[in-house]
Amino acid sequence: MRAPLSPADAVQPKEFSVTTPSARRVLVIDDDRDVADSMAMLLDVLGCDVRTAYSGAVGISLVSAFQPRIVFLDLGMPEMNGYEAARRIRSARAGQQAQLIALSGWGQDLDKKRTREAGFDRHLVKPADIDILEEILAACGDESQQI
């Protein structure tokens, strides 16, 4: 029988400094609370300062108050879908510089075309691949790099 692990044997969590490229303000907007909260937890582990909104309207108000660098936005939300929320975010001064990333179960060519037309910078299909998320976060740390 193996002896229990001591605190010294435990794997230490990865440390992030405030200056790492992933230490960014990120907003997750999704009406599915489980999806939004899970995504927020993952982004938090990756070193982001994260806020969540469960509707397009609340998300739009958070963009002005929080001024995120990146917004992950679901497309298929009731009341105000992600396309309309993106248009409104882009029309607000605080949302003009944010990277808008569609995060949706919809991934057909027409969906991607519509996201570009609505002002999104990128379209990801759920569940988002962690390597792609890290790439997006790293690109936001380098202002000269297009995501």
C-alpha positions, 0 to 999 in steps of 0.5 A: 500500500502506498503512503498518502501524498504529502503537500510537498508531493502535490502538483503545484498550480501554474502561477500567472503574473499580471503581466502575462499575455493571458492576464486579460479582462474577458467577458463570457455571454451565454444564456446557458449558465452551465456553459458560461460558468464552465468557460469562466472557470477555465479562463480564470485558470488560464489567468484571465479576469473574467465576468459572465453575463447570461443575456445579451442585454446584461452583456452589453451593459458589462462591456461598458462597465468592465471594458473587456479585451475579449468577449466570448458570445453565444449566438443562440440566445433568447430575447437578443441573439448573439448577432444583435448583441455583437452589433450593439457591442461594436456600436458602443465605444468600449466595445470597438476595441474588444475582440468578439469571439462567437462561441456557438454550437452553430458552425456551418459556413453560413453561420460563420459568414453571419458572424463576420457580418455582425462584427465578430473577429472569430467563430469557435464551435462549442466546446472550444478547444483549449489550445485555440483558447490559449492561442487567442489569449496569447494573441491578445497579449501581442497587439501586433498579432491578428487573432 
